[in-house]
């Protein structure tokens, strides 16, 4: 259960975090449009091909092969990212919004696990 919650929380942070990074890194409108187009194509291809590749691996190999497919990609990213990606710190960060953080986590917990113990809390907050 804790692993599913962790996957939901950190996985749901991926899209907004990458869009925020693109806004910070690519100041030029043309470069930003191209970066968002490549980002969209990558996520779309992953959403379309991920279940197909995962199903193939599950049918022909053991279930752990799904995770082994991601290992070379992760290693390549960890090696190339520090070399290719520029630093992207905001010199004037905005304030932290704790209410939004709490509501986002509650929504992620509710939608990531249908039998979640947080379901009554989500109903109380009218997230459902």
C-alpha positions in Angstrom: 0.0 0.0 0.0 2.8 2.4 0.9 4.5 1.7 -2.4 1.3 2.5 -4.4 0.9 5.8 -2.5 4.5 6.7 -3.2 4.2 5.9 -6.8 1.0 8.0 -7.0 2.5 11.0 -5.2 5.8 11.1 -7.0 4.4 10.1 -10.4 1.7 12.8 -10.3 4.4 15.4 -9.6 6.2 14.5 -12.8 4.1 16.4 -15.3 3.8 19.7 -13.5 7.4 19.6 -12.5 8.7 19.1 -16.1 6.4 21.8 -17.5 7.7 24.2 -14.8 11.3 23.3 -15.7 10.6 23.9 -19.4 9.1 27.3 -18.6 12.3 28.2 -16.6 14.9 26.7 -19.0 13.5 27.7 -22.4 12.9 31.5 -22.3 12.5 31.9 -26.1 9.0 31.2 -27.3 10.1 29.1 -30.3 12.4 26.9 -28.2 9.7 26.5 -25.5 7.1 25.4 -28.1 9.5 22.9 -29.6 10.4 21.6 -26.1 6.7 21.2 -25.2 6.0 19.4 -28.5 8.9 17.0 -27.8 7.7 16.5 -24.2 4.1 15.9 -25.4 5.2 13.4 -28.0 7.3 11.5 -25.5 4.6 11.2 -22.9 2.0 10.2 -25.6 4.4 7.6 -27.0 5.0 6.3 -23.5 1.3 6.1 -22.8 0.6 4.3 -26.1 3.6 1.9 -26.2 4.0 1.3 -22.4 1.1 -1.1 -22.0 1.9 -2.9 -25.3 5.6 -3.4 -24.3 4.6 -4.3 -20.7 2.1 -6.8 -22.0 4.6 -8.4 -24.3 7.2 -8.7 -21.6 4.6 -10.2 -19.1 3.5 -12.8 -21.7 6.9 -13.9 -22.7 9.1 -13.3 -19.7 8.8 -13.0 -15.9 7.1 -10.0 -14.3 10.4 -8.4 -13.2 11.4 -8.0 -16.9 9.1 -4.9 -17.0 11.4 -3.2 -14.5 14.6 -4.3 -16.2 13.5 -2.5 -19.4 13.6 0.8 -17.5 17.0 0.2 -16.0 19.2 1.1 -19.1 17.0 4.2 -19.8 17.5 5.4 -16.3 21.2 4.8 -16.4 21.5 6.7 -19.7 19.4 9.6 -18.2 21.5 9.8 -15.0 24.7 10.0 -17.1 23.5 12.4 -19.8 21.2 14.7 -17.8 23.9 16.6 -15.8 25.9 17.1 -19.1 23.0 18.2 -21.3 20.5 20.0 -19.0 21.2 23.5 -17.7 20.7 24.6 -14.1 17.1 25.8 -13.6 16.8 27.5 -10.2 14.4 30.4 -10.0 16.2 33.4 -8.4 12.8 34.7 -7.0 10.8 31.6 -6.0 7.1 32.2 -5.1 5.6 31.4 -1.7 4.7 27.8 -0.7 0.9 27.1 -0.7 0.3 24.5 2.0 -3.5 24.2 1.4 -2.9 23.3 -2.3 -0.2 20.7 -1.3 -2.6 19.0 1.2 -5.5 19.0 -1.3 -3.3 17.6 -4.1 -2.0 14.8 -1.9 -5.5 13.9 -0.7 -6.7 13.8 -4.3 -3.7 11.6 -5.4 -4.3 9.2 -2.5 -8.0 9.0 -3.3 -7.6 8.4 -7.0 -4.5 6.1 -6.8 -6.1 3.5 -4.5 -9.9 2.8 -4.9 -10.0 1.1 -1.5 -7.9 3.8 0.1 -8.4 4.5 3.9 -8.3 8.2 2.8 -11.6 7.8 0.9 -13.8 9.2 3.8 -11.4 12.2 4.0 -11.7 12.8 0.3 -15.5 12.7 0.5 -15.4 15.1 3.4 -13.4 17.5 1.3 -15.7 17.0 -1.7 -12.8 15.8 -3.9 -14.8 12.8 -5.1 
